[in-house]
Amino acid sequence: MKSPEKILIVEDDESQRLLYSEELREEGYEPIAARNGKEAMHLLKKFKPDLIVLDIIMPVMDGMEALGRIIGKHKDIPIILYSSYPHYREDFMSWAADAYLTKSSELTELKETIKNLLEKRKKGAKPTREEAGKDENTKRKKG
């Protein structure tokens, strides 16, 4: 039996961390949670996740610093920046992530982006941000 794909969730808000973990567990993933970038870096020494969901505004080490450190050592792990602040999308450092999503109480877009990035990774191709479903201009209209 294949082990579930590991998703590292880096989020300082405990209730959101728990919600994401539960939702991703229901999707068949193995969520692993960190409270900040520093904790995420420590966890990355112990295991290699299949994908990382990374908040930006956090204490100790924010998501942008963590992003730089992670891609410096683990270029093959897809990273989704998941923030309440859409203006960080314009920060050149955010372009290094595979996707940038604005947080929502509806997690469908996050789950679809995770699925798309993991499928691309399995095929051995590093997806572009648009292919991952990141670009807000390419969101599917629901109606």
Secondary structure by P-SEA (a helix, b strand, c coil): ccccbbbbbbcccaaaaaaaaaaaaaaccbbbbbccaaaaaaaaaaccccccccccccccccaaaaaaaaaaccccbbbbbcccccccccccccccccccccccccaaaaaaaaaaaaaaaaacccccccccccccccccccc
